[in-house]
Amino acid sequence: MGRDDRKMEIILQGAEVHALLRSLAEVFRNHVLPEAMKAFGPHLETCDKFELSLKQMGGMAEFKVKAKGLPAPGGEEPAVTRPVSYKTLKKRLKTSYKYLVHSLDNLLLPPAEVMEAFLRDSLAMCEHPDRGPHDYGAHLRLCNELKTAYDKKDRAGMVAAMAQIEAAKKTCHAAAK
């Protein structure tokens, strides 16, 4: 876990799980935090990833909460950032790609944050030293077409560029297998 991440683990009786999940739902509905969640409260809206895990065994339950990508204490960004792994880049790229496709399928332009994340991670992936021997020139050209269509608010142009990106992705992934 990074310095700016938060993690909490609670062990409880199986019968208490229902009450805990109900109070968590209330947290998200009304922003009234139980004492155990106070450390997460100020950061819930700004975290990149929020995970809940519940495992039950023998009448007991283990409940875990993780919030990742939180601002560092004092609102400052950490001074030293470690390089992003290729695996992490691929996961982030997959997520932003899904958001783009979902937006376009619902006849909407994607939010600027999603578009920027996709383009930034695409470029980082193409420049990453672990990327392999593939030529990403075509992918970068298609990303430029996607960005141009986005800047013009041309949803149809974005759909066309995304279709080409999807075809190129399939070809690239098939060649890597």
C-alpha positions, 0 to 999 in steps of 0.5 A: 500500500502507498503512503497515501492509502487507507486500510481498515480491517474489522473482525465481527460476528456473522450476525453483525454483518447486516448492521455494518452493511446497513450503516455503510449504506447510510454513510454513502446516502447521508454522509454521516460517518460512524466513528470507525469510518472517520479516517475515510470521511474526508477522502471518500470523494477524492479517492481513485479506488474504494474497495470493500471485502467481506469474508465469512467463516464459522459464524465470524466475518472479516470486513476490509475497507481500502481507499487508494489514491487519497491525497497525502496528509496536509493535501500535498502530493508525495515528493517522490513518485515511483514509476508506474508498472506496466501491469498497473498501466494496462489495468488503468488503460483497460478501465478508462477504455471501458468508460470511453466505450460506455459513454459513447455507447450511451450517446454521450461524450466521455468526461474530460478526466476519462479522456485525459486518463486514457490518452495519458496512459496510452502514451505512457504505455507506448513509452514504457520500457517493459512494453515489448517490441511492438510498434505503437505508432498506429495506436498513437495516430488513432489516439490523436484522431480520437483526441481531435474528434473529442475536441470537436465534440464529434461523437461519431468521429470518436466512435469511428476512432474507437472502433479502429483502436479496438481492431488494432488492440485485438491485432496487437494482443493476438500477436503477443500471445 
